């Protein structure tokens, strides 16, 4: 099982550990229309690999190959981010099964659960924690 880590702790790890990587496993549509983590202050860029391919939402058959291209060391910390935590956890577990030893799921993902009005990004997750993000 991959451990859930709070977004602010992930930010601290990205700031302090030069080997730590954030892997955003949402779809290209989510990256375009919802936004992405802005890691400029860390001197890094998120690794963008779809866990499921938009629009079919079938699992990306090239996920592990793309991960291996982006992260060559199996010992470096990897933090997986999706919308609410489900796909991030699945991707983290796949990475762990592939031999990556330090894999983590970012708790509540980028947007977290919906609030009472059905809107995301206000209750929990990367955005609601006030961590840097941007829209293209």
C-alpha positions in Angstrom: 0.0 0.0 0.0 1.2 3.5 -0.7 1.1 6.1 2.1 -1.2 9.1 1.9 0.7 12.4 2.5 -0.9 15.8 3.2 -0.3 18.3 0.4 1.7 20.7 2.6 4.1 17.9 3.6 4.6 17.1 0.0 5.4 20.8 -0.7 8.0 20.7 2.1 9.5 17.6 0.7 9.7 19.1 -2.8 11.3 22.2 -1.4 13.9 20.3 0.7 14.7 17.1 -1.2 16.3 17.6 -4.6 15.4 14.0 -5.5 11.6 14.3 -4.8 9.3 14.3 -7.8 5.6 15.2 -8.1 3.9 13.1 -10.7 0.5 14.5 -11.8 -1.5 11.6 -13.2 -4.7 13.5 -14.1 -5.8 13.8 -17.7 -4.6 16.4 -20.2 -8.1 17.9 -20.1 -7.8 18.4 -16.3 -4.3 19.9 -16.7 -5.7 22.4 -19.3 -9.0 23.3 -17.7 -8.5 22.8 -13.9 -4.9 23.8 -13.5 -1.6 22.3 -12.4 0.7 22.6 -9.4 3.2 25.4 -9.9 6.6 24.1 -8.7 8.6 27.1 -9.8 9.7 27.9 -6.2 11.1 24.4 -5.9 13.1 24.7 -9.1 11.2 21.7 -10.5 8.4 20.8 -12.9 5.7 18.3 -12.2 6.0 15.1 -14.2 2.8 14.9 -16.2 1.7 11.3 -17.1 -2.0 10.4 -17.5 -3.0 7.4 -15.5 -6.2 7.2 -17.6 -6.2 8.6 -21.1 -8.8 11.2 -22.0 -11.5 10.9 -23.4 -11.8 7.1 -23.2 -10.6 7.0 -19.6 -8.9 3.7 -20.3 -5.8 3.0 -18.3 -2.7 4.4 -20.0 -0.9 1.3 -21.3 2.4 3.3 -21.5 2.2 4.7 -17.9 5.2 2.7 -16.5 7.3 3.3 -19.6 6.6 7.0 -19.3 7.4 7.0 -15.6 10.7 5.2 -16.2 11.6 7.9 -18.8 10.9 10.7 -16.3 12.3 9.1 -13.1 15.3 6.9 -13.6 16.1 6.1 -10.0 13.8 3.7 -8.2 14.9 5.0 -4.8 13.9 8.7 -5.2 10.6 9.8 -3.5 7.7 10.0 -5.9 4.5 11.8 -4.9 1.4 11.0 -7.1 -1.4 13.6 -7.6 -4.8 13.2 -9.1 -8.1 15.0 -8.6 -9.1 13.5 -5.3 -6.7 10.7 -4.5 -8.0 7.6 -6.2 -6.0 7.6 -9.4 -2.9 8.8 -7.5 -3.1 5.8 -5.2 -3.6 3.4 -8.1 -0.6 5.0 -9.9 1.5 4.8 -6.7 0.7 1.2 -6.2 1.6 0.4 -9.8 5.0 2.3 -9.4 5.6 0.3 -6.2 4.9 -3.0 -8.0 7.4 -1.9 -10.7 10.1 -1.5 -8.1 9.9 2.1 -7.0 10.6 2.1 -3.3 9.4 5.5 -2.0 6.0 6.1 -3.5 3.3 8.3 -1.9 -0.2 9.4 -2.8 -1.1 13.1 -2.2 -4.0 13.0 0.2 -7.2 14.5 -1.3 -5.4 15.2 -4.6 -5.5 18.5 -6.4 -9.1 19.5 -5.8 -10.3 17.3 -2.9 -13.9 16.3 -2.3 -16.9 18.5 -3.3 -18.2 21.0 -0.8 -21.9 21.4 0.1 -22.6 23.2 -3.2 -20.9 20.5 -5.2 -17.7 22.6 -6.0 -14.2 21.2 -5.6 -11.1 22.9 -4.5 -12.5 24.4 -1.3 -12.6 21.6 1.2 -9.2 19.8 1.0 -6.4 19.1 -1.4 -3.6 21.0 -3.1 -5.7 24.0 -4.1 -7.6 24.4 -0.8 -4.3 24.2 1.1 -3.2 27.4 -0.7 -0.3 25.7 -2.4 1.0 27.3 -5.7 -0.9 26.4 -8.9 -1.6 27.9 -12.3 -3.9 27.5 -15.3 -2.6 27.5 -18.8 
